[in-house]
């Protein structure tokens, strides 16, 4: 079982002068869901190398058992320091793809042609795609095989407007994930702010926020192992 995880390379939080990047829990929790199940994991990012970590995600209040495990895992840290370039990976080499969030993806992955084409190729090959928190934002320009927006008519979730307001970045982000998914025709739903909430619609799995990342990965794993069992 081969799983690709795609991280942002963007580290600037709009014009605030603050740093952003990927959210640590959204990488660490899924990473160990996959690793502990025996999967081979490849980390990729648009620029390759060390992707930027959102510094807030490593503050004590956001640390978890799995983020601490990740930071003590020499192999995981080495893998993170040397992500492969996104334009070098092929859907054919993987069984599924998972996108951790953080605010960074809203600036780079959302408009990255390699990311758009990669997701479209996974869907066309009947392979699952999972995205969590802000990462569902990268679906903005992704099309279904019929040329319509991929999320159109599909059950989806992602970081809520009220969660964005709570972190006081509503006027900083280039767009609101909830609004975009609805505008593209997605059947958007959400749970309580900051609670774990995951929806799946055929191959597309989305999680609402950092606390949803482990459950989203588990849902992806269930799809993969179920497919393997019936293969």
Secondary structure by P-SEA (a helix, b strand, c coil): cbbbbbbbcccccccccccccccaaaaaaaaaaaaaaccbbbbbccccccccccccccccccccaaaaaaaacaaaaaaaaccccccccccccccbbbbbbcccccccccccaaaaaaaaaaaaacbbbbbcccccccccccccccccccccccccccccaaaaaaacccccccccaaaaaaaacccccccccccbbbbbcccbbbbccccaaaaaaaaaaaaaaaaaaac
